[in-house]
Amino acid sequence: MIIYRNLTGVLLLLITFNAALAMDQAQVTVGSATFQIEIAQTPGERTQGLMYRRKLPPDQGMLFVQPPGRAVFWMKNTYIPLDLLYFDAEGRLAQIVAEVPPCKTPDCPTYPSDTATIRYILELNAGAAAQHRIQIGDRLRLEP
């Protein structure tokens, strides 16, 4: 079990490991929008991400958890256009990379974070951030 709380106590992450699931599942809220998500925490899970998936229901996504630092994503073998939401270690939305298209070439572009303090990356269907009026500074709230 991992428990994380920022200095102001605004963000509380409680992740319970379940060996029966390929990835942990939880519910995440950003601003006023709530999504059912899979949590990619291990290097293997983060590498696989949403690769090879043909669809992602509108209310679902994937949360990547990494040590704080720069985040760099690409869309190789990803068939779903996505929004990439980069959050700092306190769970504050620092950057939105909207409408990232799937990569159909051998040399895929990368989508790096603007800062080196990123701890969480939320992938949603392309357009979800705009549709739900998610904004820079919104807080990430995760419940198992």
SULRAFEN-V518003 format. One record per helix or strand. SS is the DSSP state (h for helix, s for strand). FROM is the first residue (numbers start at 1). LEN is the number of residues. If there is no record, write none. Layout:
BEGIN
SS;FROM;LEN
SS;FROM;LEN
END
This chain:
BEGIN
s;2;4
s;12;4
s;24;7
s;33;8
h;43;6
s;60;10
s;72;3
s;82;7
s;92;9
s;110;3
s;118;8
h;128;4
s;139;5
END
